[in-house]
Amino acid sequence: MEYRPLGRTGVQVSKLCLGTMMFGAWGNTDHDDSVRIIHRALDAGVNFVDTADVYSEGESEEIVGMALAGGRRDEVVLATKFWGSMGDGPNRGGASRRWIFEEVEHSLRRLGTDWIDLYQLHRPVPGTDIDETLGALTDLVQQGKVRYIGSSSFSGAEIVEAQWTARERNLQRFRTEQPPYSLLVRGIEVDVLPVAQRHGMGILTYSPLAGGWLSGRWSADATPTSPARKRLAARFDMSLAENQRKLEAVQALGEVAEDAGLSLIELAIAFVVNHPAVTSAIIGPRTMEQLDSQLPAADVTLSPEQLDRIDEIVRPGVNLNVADTSYGDQVLTPGLRRR
């Protein structure tokens, strides 16, 4: 397993990061099996684990805590996130100082640890001043509860604003960004990746398999079945022209993989970690079989010719379906649009 610098923190992390969204009620409900999957990833050299408070309403963090108990905590760079709603009431989520101070304690308890290596704001919150959020996170770093802080699904402009605010207010700055990136979702190549590079940020990308599109799970007559995919119908409804274009691209990319002697899964993950701005790609297996199909991608290097073929199928900087973009929608809600 190759290890890379996490931005300019001095920390080294594996090029594959184990995402744990599918452990718990959202995916694998067998805690013991989930723990075995985590241990298998660690044994394969993965030292970077990413979770979030909202995943299965805290259950994922609890499973990660179980897996790291008994002496494995020190070998792991542990990342989690806050922002999503964690119960009824108007203040049970978001990016306010009030919520951050409360929720970090819950995450520490669920994870069974005294510190979080990377504490990330899960989504931008336009109605909350970024200096409010950075001020609270700075205090957590000073208290030793958090080592570094990061953002997730920030646009290039939001990254710059947060970096500027941290400098002007003498606050801790976001050291990492976590955006979506895959063969089908390449929009971050336009601004997010180069902006993050200029600010010395580490990039841990999520959804390298594009929500299952690049794992061979989707066909022309496929329909969303899981609650998560039903909520994201625009990304999975095969009657939409955008998704038909994705399906055509997947078929063409499958030929690239076959010619290279790779599975489409290996090609997809290798493509992400081949980008010089990407530190680590988050893989999110639900089963041991899925993990074993993804780990070999760490040893794959794509040639310039293979990358050129990929660019011909999906142009650099393009998202084939705008619904796959996880940032920007918050500023286009009806109440904020000028109409």
SULFEN-V949836 format. One record per residue. N is the residue number from 1. RES is the residue in one letter. D_LAST is the distance of its C-alpha to the last C-alpha in Angstrom with 1 decimal. Layout:
# SULFEN-V949836
n = (N | N)
res = (RES | RES)
d_last = (D_LAST | D_LAST)
This chain:
# SULFEN-V949836
n = (1 | 2 | 3 | 4 | 5 | 6 | 7 | 8 | 9 | 10 | 11 | 12 | 13 | 14 | 15 | 16 | 17 | 18 | 19 | 20 | 21 | 22 | 23 | 24 | 25 | 26 | 27 | 28 | 29 | 30 | 31 | 32 | 33 | 34 | 35 | 36 | 37 | 38 | 39 | 40 | 41 | 42 | 43 | 44 | 45 | 46 | 47 | 48 | 49 | 50 | 51 | 52 | 53 | 54 | 55 | 56 | 57 | 58 | 59 | 60 | 61 | 62 | 63 | 64 | 65 | 66 | 67 | 68 | 69 | 70 | 71 | 72 | 73 | 74 | 75 | 76 | 77 | 78 | 79 | 80 | 81 | 82 | 83 | 84 | 85 | 86 | 87 | 88 | 89 | 90 | 91 | 92 | 93 | 94 | 95 | 96 | 97 | 98 | 99 | 100 | 101 | 102 | 103 | 104 | 105 | 106 | 107 | 108 | 109 | 110 | 111 | 112 | 113 | 114 | 115 | 116 | 117 | 118 | 119 | 120 | 121 | 122 | 123 | 124 | 125 | 126 | 127 | 128 | 129 | 130 | 131 | 132 | 133 | 134 | 135 | 136 | 137 | 138 | 139 | 140 | 141 | 142 | 143 | 144 | 145 | 146 | 147 | 148 | 149 | 150 | 151 | 152 | 153 | 154 | 155 | 156 | 157 | 158 | 159 | 160 | 161 | 162 | 163 | 164 | 165 | 166 | 167 | 168 | 169 | 170 | 171 | 172 | 173 | 174 | 175 | 176 | 177 | 178 | 179 | 180 | 181 | 182 | 183 | 184 | 185 | 186 | 187 | 188 | 189 | 190 | 191 | 192 | 193 | 194 | 195 | 196 | 197 | 198 | 199 | 200 | 201 | 202 | 203 | 204 | 205 | 206 | 207 | 208 | 209 | 210 | 211 | 212 | 213 | 214 | 215 | 216 | 217 | 218 | 219 | 220 | 221 | 222 | 223 | 224 | 225 | 226 | 227 | 228 | 229 | 230 | 231 | 232 | 233 | 234 | 235 | 236 | 237 | 238 | 239 | 240 | 241 | 242 | 243 | 244 | 245 | 246 | 247 | 248 | 249 | 250 | 251 | 252 | 253 | 254 | 255 | 256 | 257 | 258 | 259 | 260 | 261 | 262 | 263 | 264 | 265 | 266 | 267 | 268 | 269 | 270 | 271 | 272 | 273 | 274 | 275 | 276 | 277 | 278 | 279 | 280 | 281 | 282 | 283 | 284 | 285 | 286 | 287 | 288 | 289 | 290 | 291 | 292 | 293 | 294 | 295 | 296 | 297 | 298 | 299 | 300 | 301 | 302 | 303 | 304 | 305 | 306 | 307 | 308 | 309 | 310 | 311 | 312 | 313 | 314 | 315 | 316 | 317 | 318 | 319 | 320 | 321 | 322 | 323 | 324 | 325 | 326 | 327 | 328 | 329 | 330 | 331 | 332 | 333 | 334 | 335 | 336 | 337 | 338 | 339)
res = (M | E | Y | R | P | L | G | R | T | G | V | Q | V | S | K | L | C | L | G | T | M | M | F | G | A | W | G | N | T | D | H | D | D | S | V | R | I | I | H | R | A | L | D | A | G | V | N | F | V | D | T | A | D | V | Y | S | E | G | E | S | E | E | I | V | G | M | A | L | A | G | G | R | R | D | E | V | V | L | A | T | K | F | W | G | S | M | G | D | G | P | N | R | G | G | A | S | R | R | W | I | F | E | E | V | E | H | S | L | R | R | L | G | T | D | W | I | D | L | Y | Q | L | H | R | P | V | P | G | T | D | I | D | E | T | L | G | A | L | T | D | L | V | Q | Q | G | K | V | R | Y | I | G | S | S | S | F | S | G | A | E | I | V | E | A | Q | W | T | A | R | E | R | N | L | Q | R | F | R | T | E | Q | P | P | Y | S | L | L | V | R | G | I | E | V | D | V | L | P | V | A | Q | R | H | G | M | G | I | L | T | Y | S | P | L | A | G | G | W | L | S | G | R | W | S | A | D | A | T | P | T | S | P | A | R | K | R | L | A | A | R | F | D | M | S | L | A | E | N | Q | R | K | L | E | A | V | Q | A | L | G | E | V | A | E | D | A | G | L | S | L | I | E | L | A | I | A | F | V | V | N | H | P | A | V | T | S | A | I | I | G | P | R | T | M | E | Q | L | D | S | Q | L | P | A | A | D | V | T | L | S | P | E | Q | L | D | R | I | D | E | I | V | R | P | G | V | N | L | N | V | A | D | T | S | Y | G | D | Q | V | L | T | P | G | L | R | R | R)
d_last = (52.0 | 50.6 | 49.3 | 46.7 | 45.7 | 42.7 | 41.0 | 43.2 | 44.2 | 47.7 | 47.2 | 48.1 | 46.3 | 47.0 | 44.9 | 44.1 | 42.6 | 43.1 | 39.9 | 40.6 | 37.6 | 39.7 | 42.4 | 42.4 | 40.7 | 38.0 | 40.7 | 44.4 | 45.6 | 49.1 | 49.3 | 52.6 | 51.5 | 48.3 | 50.7 | 52.9 | 50.0 | 49.0 | 52.7 | 53.0 | 50.1 | 51.8 | 55.1 | 53.6 | 52.6 | 49.0 | 48.7 | 44.9 | 43.4 | 39.7 | 38.5 | 35.9 | 36.1 | 33.7 | 35.8 | 37.5 | 36.8 | 39.3 | 41.9 | 41.4 | 42.1 | 45.2 | 46.5 | 46.1 | 48.0 | 50.7 | 51.0 | 51.4 | 53.9 | 57.5 | 57.3 | 54.4 | 51.8 | 53.1 | 52.8 | 49.1 | 46.1 | 44.0 | 40.2 | 37.9 | 34.3 | 32.4 | 28.9 | 28.7 | 29.2 | 33.0 | 33.2 | 31.9 | 30.5 | 27.5 | 29.6 | 31.2 | 29.2 | 27.0 | 28.1 | 29.4 | 33.0 | 33.9 | 33.0 | 34.4 | 37.7 | 38.0 | 37.0 | 39.1 | 42.2 | 41.4 | 41.0 | 44.2 | 46.0 | 44.8 | 45.6 | 49.0 | 48.7 | 48.9 | 46.4 | 43.4 | 43.6 | 39.8 | 37.2 | 33.7 | 30.2 | 29.0 | 25.3 | 23.2 | 21.9 | 19.1 | 19.7 | 23.4 | 24.9 | 26.7 | 29.7 | 30.0 | 30.3 | 32.6 | 34.7 | 35.4 | 36.2 | 38.5 | 40.4 | 41.0 | 42.3 | 44.6 | 45.8 | 46.8 | 44.7 | 42.5 | 43.7 | 40.5 | 36.7 | 34.1 | 30.5 | 29.1 | 26.1 | 25.0 | 23.3 | 25.2 | 23.2 | 23.6 | 27.3 | 27.7 | 26.1 | 28.4 | 31.4 | 30.8 | 30.4 | 33.6 | 35.5 | 34.4 | 35.1 | 38.2 | 37.0 | 37.7 | 35.4 | 34.1 | 36.9 | 35.4 | 32.3 | 32.0 | 29.7 | 29.8 | 31.9 | 33.9 | 35.0 | 31.8 | 29.3 | 29.9 | 26.6 | 28.1 | 30.6 | 28.1 | 27.5 | 28.4 | 32.0 | 32.8 | 31.1 | 33.0 | 36.2 | 35.8 | 35.6 | 38.5 | 36.7 | 38.1 | 36.0 | 36.6 | 34.6 | 33.9 | 33.9 | 36.2 | 36.8 | 33.1 | 33.4 | 36.5 | 35.6 | 38.2 | 40.9 | 41.6 | 40.2 | 37.7 | 38.6 | 37.1 | 37.9 | 36.9 | 34.7 | 33.4 | 35.9 | 35.4 | 32.9 | 31.2 | 30.7 | 29.6 | 26.7 | 25.8 | 26.1 | 23.8 | 26.4 | 29.4 | 28.7 | 31.1 | 29.6 | 26.6 | 27.2 | 26.2 | 29.0 | 31.4 | 31.0 | 31.8 | 34.8 | 36.1 | 35.8 | 37.7 | 40.5 | 40.8 | 40.8 | 43.5 | 45.7 | 45.3 | 46.3 | 49.2 | 50.5 | 50.4 | 52.3 | 49.5 | 47.6 | 43.9 | 43.3 | 45.5 | 43.8 | 40.3 | 41.3 | 43.4 | 40.6 | 38.5 | 41.4 | 42.5 | 39.5 | 41.0 | 38.0 | 38.3 | 40.7 | 40.8 | 39.3 | 38.8 | 40.5 | 40.0 | 42.9 | 43.5 | 47.1 | 50.0 | 50.0 | 46.4 | 47.4 | 50.5 | 48.5 | 46.1 | 48.6 | 50.3 | 47.2 | 48.2 | 51.1 | 49.3 | 48.6 | 46.8 | 48.2 | 46.4 | 47.1 | 45.5 | 42.4 | 42.2 | 42.3 | 39.5 | 37.3 | 38.0 | 36.7 | 33.6 | 32.5 | 32.4 | 29.0 | 27.5 | 26.3 | 27.1 | 24.6 | 21.4 | 21.7 | 24.8 | 23.0 | 23.3 | 21.3 | 17.7 | 16.1 | 16.2 | 13.5 | 11.1 | 11.4 | 8.7 | 9.5 | 9.1 | 6.0 | 3.8 | 0.0)
